């Protein structure tokens, strides 16, 4: 069985979009998904990308938002930009959800809260509601994501991603092949299909 390493940051709208198609693609070809939430800003910096964020470039953000609306319409999914941009708590929470065997449900519920309904990824009330929607114990979430152990694990995930050359999100790696972007899922599917025969 092939494993698709899926690198995301909960602040990324394009990883949000990809999160809808990727599970279906994986199931279609008998592949599994290993979810890795990373600090996108740190990954960019480590790769030498020190330019301003998209939201700091008015013409680019105007186009990007129009493009996101097109993709959301194509996928038939809601799109409501988040009310904050610090995704570290949400990202660390994915490691906790993995321990509970609920990664996919966590990704779906947290993305729905942040990009589906415009929630703040740093707001513990927003995250707790998403955690509970994913079938996880909300009362354990805050303590878990603020533990030194989980913070250290998150830093290690980021180091490993950077060592693999992950420079942005969404990135999918199968074998040693890397695919970047929601709009590269067709190429990923071709690769997985050809190797699943």
N, C-alpha and C positions, 0 to 999 in steps of 0.2 A: 504494500500500500504506500502510495506517495504521500508525503507530508508537505503541505504548503505553509511556509512560514509567512505570516501576515503581520507586517509592521505598521502600526497605526499610532496616532496621537488623538485623543478625544477632542482636540480643538480643530482637527482637520475635517473640513466638509467633504473633501473628496474621499477620505477614508470612510466617512459616514456613508456616502453613496456606495462605495465598494462593498461595505459590510452587508448590503442587501443581496448582491449577486454572488458573492464568493461562497457562502455556505451551499447554495444550490449547485454551483459549479463543482464544488468538491464532492458532494453527494453523487452527482451524476457520473463521476468517473471513479468513485470509490476511494477518494483521497481524504486525508484528514487535514485539519487546520490547526496550526500552533499559533496562538495569538500572542503578540508581543507589543505592549504599549510602551512607547518611548517618548523622550523629551525631544520634540521636533526641532526646537531652537538649538539645543545642544548638538543634535545630529548635523544640522546645517553648519553650525560653527566649526565642528570637528572636520567637516569636509571642505572648509575654506569659504563657505557661503556666508559672508558677513554683511550682505546688503540689507536694506530695510525690509520689514515685514510687508506683505501685500497690502494690508489695511493702511499702510503709511504712504501708499502711492495711489492717489485718487483715481486716475484713469484706469489703472490696473484693477483696483477693487471694484470699480463700476462694471468693467467687463466680466470679472470673475463672478460677481453676483448674478449677472445675466446668464452666464454659462451654467452656474449652479442651478438656477431656476429651470433651465432647459433640461438638465440631467434629472432633476427631481420630477419634472413632468413626465419624462420618458419612463422613469421607474415607477411612477405613481406613488411617490412618497412625500411626506410633508417636509417643508424646509423653513426653519425659523432660526436665524442667526442667534448664537448664544449671547447672553448678557454679560459675559466675562470671558477672560482668555487664559486663566491659570488652570491648566488641566492636570497638574501633578497628583492631586488626590484621586481623581478619577482614574488616572493611569496606574497609580500604585494599587488601586482597588482591583484591577484585573488580576494581579498576582494572588490576591486573597481569594478571588472568585475561582481561580485555577485550583487552589488547594481544596475548594469545596466541590470541584467538578462541574462548575456552572459558567465556564468562560463564555460560551456563545450566548447564553441567556443574558449575562452581564453586559456584554458588548451591545446587544440589541437594546436592552432597557436603558443603558446609560446614553447611548447615542440618541435614542428617542427623546430622552429628557433634555439633552443639550441641543441637538440640531433639529429634532422633530418639534420641540415645544419651546425652544429659546431659553433654556435654563442656564444658570451660571455653574460651570463645572467645579468651581471652588466652594459652592454653597452646600454645606453638609445636609441641609434639609432636602435639597433637590436630589442629591446622591442617595440619601437614605431611602427616599421614595422609589428611586430607580432600582436600588438593591433589593428592596422588598418585592417590587414588580418582577424581578428576576428569580424570585423564590429563595432569596438569601436572608439571613437574620440581620435586619437593619441595626439592631442594638449592638452588634459586634463590630460594625463597619468602622466607626470613627477610631476606636482603639486600635484596630488592626492596621489601618492605613497610616497611622501616626507612630507606629512602633518602629524602633530602631532597626529591627530585623527586616521589616518590609522595605524601609527606606534603603537599606544596604542592598537588598535584592534588586530593587529598582535601579540603583546605580550600576549594578552588575549587568542587568539587561541592557542598559544603555551602552556600557563599555563593549559588550559582545556585539551589539548591533553595529556600532561604529567600526569595530574590527572587521566585520563582514562587508563594510563599505556602504552601509545604509545611510543615505544622505537626505532622505525625505520620506514622506508617506503619502498615500499608501504604497508600500513596497511588498512584493510577494517574491519569495525565493523558493524554488523547487530544484533539488539537486544543487548545482552551482549556477543556475540560471536566475537572473533577476529581472523583474518586470516592475515598472514604476508608473503608477497612476490608475485612476478609475477607468480611463480610456484605453488601458492596456490589458484589460481583462480578456479580450478576445485572443490576444497573443498568448496569454497564460493558458487559456482553454485549449488552444491548438497544441501547445507544448504538452499539457497533461493528457489530452486525448491520444496523441501519437504514442505516448509512453504507457498507456493503459491497455493497449491491445495485447 
